[in-house]
Amino acid sequence: MRLYIPRDSAALALGADRVAAAVADEAARRGIAVDIVRNGSRGLLWLEPLVEVATPSGRVGYANVRADQVAALFDTGWPVTAESHALLPVDPAAYDGAWEAAAPACIGIVDAMPYLSGQQRLTFARIGITDPLDPADYEAHGGLAGLRAALALDPEAACQTVLDSGLRGRGGAAFPAGIKWRTVSRAQAAQKYVVCNADEGDSGTFADRLLMESDPFVLIEGMTISGVCVGATQGVIYVRSEYPHAVAALEAACAEARRAGWLGADVLGSGKTFDLRVVRAAGAYICGEETAMLESIEGKRGVVRAKPPIPALSGLFGQPTLINNVVTLASVPVVFAKGAEHYRNFGIGRSQGTLPVQLAGNVRRGGLIELAFGVTLRTLLEDFGAGTASGRPAKAIQVGGPLGAYLPPSQWDIPLDYEAYAAVGAVVGHGGVVVHDDTADLAALAGYAMKFCALESCGKCTPCRIGSTRGVEVIDRIRGGDTSAKQITLLRDLCDTMVNGSLCAMGGMTPFPVLSALDHFPADFGLVPDASAKAA
């Protein structure tokens, strides 16, 4: 009997290691041969730990398994086929977790769940399917096809492939990836670098962590493709310091890749050289900004650099450096394996491909949802999230991390698209979607955004350093009862200065949640609905 028990952080936090140990012990006690595969999470986080049993009909899932339920599962015989299972399967559409019976809920064939079957997984196609540290399993599920295709192309053609795919940076800036690649490729230098920004610090985001823990080889393949295409021989993965399991998975996967000949002096026998190292981040939100990250990798304090020069021409240690985030680089293998046209056929407008949405906050079914650009927040909340966890009406949804705008229900039907969101003063960002119900105080959340900026600012530029501090003071005065036009105007002027005068997106985007809260939820500031508009 083969069982799959996740090893990612979410599952571990909910007792997955204890479940795996209990399964092994119970099987040994009963004399039953069990093959336990420690896979990654499928992204169905409200079902973790999700134990899957391989059957001829597909993997049958058991949700929210606890160690003290394992013996009861063995008593049922566990499934030989999905149809012959002794327990009455729970309708996945009705199951919301926290199953309290002696034996966990059987949710049937996992792949048939609407939450999964309704997705379009390209970048995340293997998470939860394969053993994250088994190179043979990775190849058996389509791994390395992209790298082999890229090795057959010259650098110019490879960069053109990325351009033709329409792939844009998934870290938040949405800059066309192919332009970065071509700039670094054409730069003349004895040494070039590829740096993966894995300092995932936005609230409600976990796509990078999930991918690094559940399918680290796809990131390694994507970085290797980028390295051989732009002429870089060294790569760095800068991982958030709070992600020890991701660091361990990446280091183990890199060691396996070297043994298999995917990394090193002769990548897949091509004569090309590329190798990777993992660097733990400094624990500062600002180090998610690309130039502050470079400073940190070089052993310095994470402070934003002025541009120009751009990192593509003078980046790590002053050399041409390609910087992309985890999801961007992990999307590259499928672009080369299936072709640029295949990838760009997903999406809407200039937002091509798929976006990994991370549904979190006050929501019944939080998890990872990969869909083509164009899906709406209403669809995500109602069809995937099944509404709020509290059962109360949803009031606001923040998209794009702590510096993203709060969108009211009137904007939940706008398609997730970079340009459509920019038109209403919002950002798609890294795809983090955090739901708030009608008990949320948007004025308090706006104050938190300013406090967050004041705390995390590197301090290099005045608009961010001083503007956020003054912003906290003004919001405190407004929340304290001074709702005069003078205070509202002052807050808007501060936000305008920060947007237009800050050196990087830290100060430049902090006003987004503040202004959106002020514009769409004026009552939370103690204002009549049109007061903020009049003051503006």
N, C-alpha and C positions, 0 to 999 in steps of 0.2 A: 504494500500500500504506500503510495507516494502522497505526501502532504506538503503544502506550501504554507509557511508561517513567516510573515513579514519581519524584516530586521531594520526598517527605517525608524527614525526617531519617534514619530507619532505612535507607531505600534509598540515600540519599546517602552514608551512612557505609560502605556496602558497594560503592560504586563506580558508582552509577547515572548520575552525570554523565559518567563515562568511557565507559560503555556507550552513552549517547545520542550522544556525540561520535563514537564508533567507528561507530555505525550511519549517521550522517550522512555521514561520510567514505567509508565503504564503498559506500554507495548512490551518492554522487557519482562515485566511481571507476568504478562499473559502469554509470552512466547510468540509474539506476533512480529514479523519482520516489517519495519517501517523505514521508509526513506524520507527524511525530513529535508526539504529544500528551504533555505532561508532566503526567500525572495524579497523584493522591495514592495512597497505599498502600491495598490492599484490607484490610489488617490481617492478612495471612498472612505474618507477619514472618520465619518460618523459610525462606520461599521467596525473599526479596529478594536482589538486584533481580529482580522478577518482570516480565518483558516480555510484553506481550500483543499479538497480531496480530488485527486485525479480519477476520473472514471471514463469508460469508453464513450460516454455522451458529452464529455467536457468536464471542466472543474466545477465541483459543487461547493458552494460557500457556506460557512458557518460564521455568524456575526457576533461580535463582542464576546469572544470566547474567554472564559476565565479558567485559571488552572484547576479550580475546584470542580469544574464541569467536565473535565477530560474523561474521568472514569465513566460518567453517564453516557458520553458519546461512544465509548468503546462498547458499552452495554447494548447500544442500539445496533451494533454491527457495522456502522458507518456505511456509506453507499458503495454498492458494486456497480450499479448504474443509477442515474438520477431518478429514473422511473420507479425503481424498486426500493427507494429509500424508505425506511420505516416511519420517519417523522413526517407529519403533514407540512409540506413546504410553506413558508410564510410568503405572502405576496410581496415581492421586493418594492412594489409601488406604495405599499401601505406600511412597510417596516421602517421605523425611525430610530432604531437603536435602543440601548439600555434594556436588552432582553433579560428578564429576571427569572426565567424558568430554570429547572435543574439542569437541563441540557440547552445549549444555545439554539438560537433560531437558525433553521436551515433556510437559506434564501434562494435555493435552486442553482441553476447554471449561472455562474457569475457573469459570463460574457453576454447573457441574454437580458441582464438588468437594463432598463431604459436609461439609467444614469450613465452607463457605459456605452450601450449600443447607439445612443443618440449623439455620441461624440465623433469627432473626426481627428483621430490621433495619428499624427505624423511624427513629430519630435518625441512624443511620449509613448510611442507604440509598444515599446518593450517593458515599460515599468510594470512591475508586478507579475510579469510573464516569465522572465528569465532569472537565473541565478546571477546577481550583479557582479560576481567575481569569477565567473566561468567563461573564459574566452571562447571555448567551443560552443557553448550555449548562445553566446552573442552572435557568432558567425552563423549558427544554424537558423537564427531569426533575422537574417539579412545584414548583419554587421559586416563592415569593411568593403561592401560593394561601392560605397561612395568614395572611399580612399583609393581603391583600385581604379575607378573611373577618373579621379582627379590626377593620379600619377601618369595617366596616358595623355594629359593635356599640357600644353605649354602655359607659362604663367599668365600671359595675356588672355588666352582663351578661358582659363580657369576663372579669372577675375570677371570676365564678361558673362560667364555662366551665373555667377552670384548676382551681377547686375541685372541680368535678364529675368532672374527668379523674382525680383521685386522684394527680396528679403531686406528688412529694415531692422535696426537695432532694437532688440526686445527689452533692453534695460530701462527704457523710458524715453530716451532722446529720439528714437525712431529715425536715425540718420541712415541713409542707404548703405548697407554693408559693402556692396560692391565698390563704391567710391573709395571707402577706406582701404579696401584690399588693393585696389589699383594704385592708389597713392603710395602705399608702402612698397608694393612690388616694383614700382618705377624708381623709387628712391635709390640712390647709389650709396652703399655703405658696406664695410667689411663685415659688420655684425648687425643683424636685425632680431627683433623679439616679437613674440605673440604673448599678450597678457590677457587672461580671462578674469573678468571682474565678477567674482563670486561673493562679494561682500553684501549679501542680500539683507538689507536692514529695514525695508519698508514694512510698516504694520500690515498684517494680513497677507503677507506674501511668503510662499514656501515652495514655489516651483523649482528654484535652483537647488534647494536642499533635497527635495524629493527626487530630482533627476540625478544628482551626484550620489545619493545613497542607493537609488534603485537601478540606475543604468549608467554607471560612471564611464563605461567604455565608449558610449556615444559622444561624450564630451572629449575624451582623449582622441577619438577618431576625427571629430570636427576640428580640434586644435591642430592635429597633425596635417590635415588637409590644408588648413590656412597657412601653416608653416611652410610646407613644400611649395605652395602657390605664390607666396609673397617673398620667398627666399630667406625666411627666418629659420635658424637652427635651434633656438632655445625658446621654451615656453614657460610661463609662470601662471599657476592658478592661485589667485589671491582669495582665500576662503575666509568667510566670517568666523571670527574666533569662537563664537557660540555654537559652532557646528562641529563638535568633535567626531561625531559618527561619519559625517561627510568627509572630513579630513582623512580618517582611517580608511574609508572605502576608496578614496582617490589614490592614496599612497599604495594600498594593496593592489588596486587595478593597474596603476602605472608599473609596478613590479611585474605583474603578469604580462602586461603588454610588452615590456622589454624582453622577457623570456620568450615570448611568441614572435619577436622580431618586428613588432608594430612600431616600436620606438627605438631610437639609437642611431648608430652610424650608417645603417643600411636598411631603411624603412621598407619592409616587404620586398627586399631584394632589388630596390630601385636605384641604389647608390645615393639616395638622398638622406640627409642627416636631420633628425629632429628629436629632441628629448624634452621632458617636462619635469618641473619640480613644484611642490605645493608649499605655499607660504601662508601662515596664519595671519589674519588681519589684526589691526591694532585696537579693535573694539570701539572705533569712533565712526559715527554715521557719515561724517564728512569724507571718510576714506572711500566711500562709494563713488565719489566724484573722481573721474579718471586721473587727473593730474595729482590730486592729493594721494591717490592710491600709489602712483609711481614714486612719490616722495617717501611713502611708507615702505615700499619694497626696497628702496635704496637705503633704508635704515634711518630716515629722517622723520621729523614730526610731520603729520599729515596736514599740510597746508596747500591750498589751491595755488596753482601756478597761473600766471598771466599768459594769455595767448595773443598773438603768435609768440614762439613757434608752436605748431600743433604737434601732438604726440606722434602722428604718422610720419613726421619728418625728424622730430627730435623728442623722443620719449624717454624710455627707460635708459638710464646712464647716457643720455644724450643721443641715443641711436634711434633709427626709424622703428616704430613700434605699432603693431596692430592691436587695438584694444576692442574687445567685444565682451558682452556678458555671456553667462552660461547658456541661456536658451538660444541666443543668436548662434553661437558656435555649435551647439547640439543640433540645430536645424540644418546645418551645412551638409551632413552626410546624406540626408534624404534628397536634398537639392541635386547633388551629384549622382546619387544612385538612380533616381527616377526622372531627372531632367528638370531644367528650369521651368519649362512650360507646365509640367505637372504641378509644381509647387505654386506657381502664380495663378493657376486656375481656381485656387481657393481664395476667398476674401472678397473685398469690395473696394472700388475706387483705387486709390494708391496704396491701400492697406492690403497687401497680398499675403497669402499663406494663412497660417493658423496662429491663434493666440492662446497660451495656457492661462486660463482664468483661475484665480485662486479665490474661491468663495468662502468667506469667513465672517466673523462677527456674530450678530444675533440671527442665526439662520439654523434651520433644523438639520439640513444635510450639507455640511461644509465639506469641501474637497477640491480636487483638481479637475478642471473641465477644459479640455482642448477642443476648440471649435474654430471654424473659419471666421475671420473678421466679418462683422455685420450683425452678429447676435445682439440682442438688446438686454438691458438690465432686468426688464420685466420677465423675460424668458428665463434668465438665469435664476432669479429669485423664486419664481413660481413653479417652473417646470423642473428645475434641477434642485433648488434649495428647499422647495416645499414650504415656503414662507418662513416666518420668524420662529426661533426656538421658544420664545416667550408666548407665542400665540397672539400677541398684540399686533396691531397694524404697523407696517414698516413706515418710517418717517423720512429717512435720508439714507443714501448709499454713497459712501466715499470710494472713489476709484482712483488708483494711482499712488497709494501709500499715504504717509502722514502729511505730505505736501499736495495731495490731490484735492479736488473740489468735492463738496457735498452736493449731490444731485437730488432734487426733490422729485416726487412722483411724476410731475409734468414732463420731466426729462428722461424718464426711464425707457421710453420707446425710441430714443436716439440710437442708431446702430453704433456698436463699438467700432470706431474708425478714427484714426488719428486726426484727420481733417474735420470730421463732424464734431468731435469733442473740442477741438481747438476753437471752433466757431462759437461755442457757448462758454468759453473760458475754463474748460476742463481738460484733463489729460488722461490718456489711457495708461501711461506709465508702464509698470512691470506687470500689469494685469491683476493687481490686487483689488478685490471687491469686498468692502466691509459694510455690513448691513446694521442699521440702527433702528430700533422701534420707536414708538411715539413717546416714550419716556425720556428720550435723549435730550440733553440741553445743548443746543448747537452753539450758544454763546460760550459755554464752558469749553466745548471742543475747539472753538476758534481760539480761545485763550491758551489752550494746551498747545496748539500749533505754534503760536508765537513763543511760548516757553520752551518748546522743543528746539526751535531754531536758536534761541538765545543760549541754550545749553550746548548744542552740538555745533554751533558755528566755529569755524577755524579762527575767526577773528581778523582775517586779513583785510577785509574791506569794510568800510564804515556803514554802508546801507544795511548790510546783514547784521553786523556786530551791534551797532547802536540802534538801528531801526527795530530789530526784534525786541530789544529791551524796552524801548519806548512804547512799542506796540502792546506789550504785556501791561504796562502801566495804564494805557488808554483803555484797553478792554476791561481792566479791573475797575476803572472809574465808571465806565458805562454800565457794567454789571452791578456796580454799587448804587446806581440810581441816577447818575448824571447822563441823561440821554439827550442832551442839548445838541443842536445842529453843529455847534463848535466841536464837540467831541467826535461826532460821526465824520465830519469833514477832516478833522485831524487824522483819524484812523485811515480814512481813504487816501489822504495825502502820503502818509507813511507807507502804505501798501504800494502806491504808485512809485515812490522813490526806491523801494526795495526791488520791485519788478524791473525797473529800467536802469538801476544803478549798481546792482549786485554783480560781483565778479563771476559767480557760478549760480547753478540752479537752486542751491540751498536757500539763499536769500531771495532769489528771483521767483521761486515758487511758493514760498511760505504764505504770501498773500492769497493764494488760490482758495484754500479752505476758509480763510477769514472772510474774504469778500463773498464767497458763495453762501456762507452761513448768514452773513449780513443781508444779502440780497433776497434769499429765498426763505429765511426763517427770522424775520425782524422781530416777531413777538418774543422770541427767546432772549432778545437783547432788551426787552422792555419797551420796544417801539411799536407804534401803530403800523399796520402793514405798509403804508406808503412813506413813512418818515425817512427811511434810509434813502429812498429814491429821491425825495425832495432835497435832502441834505447834499446828495451828490450833485 
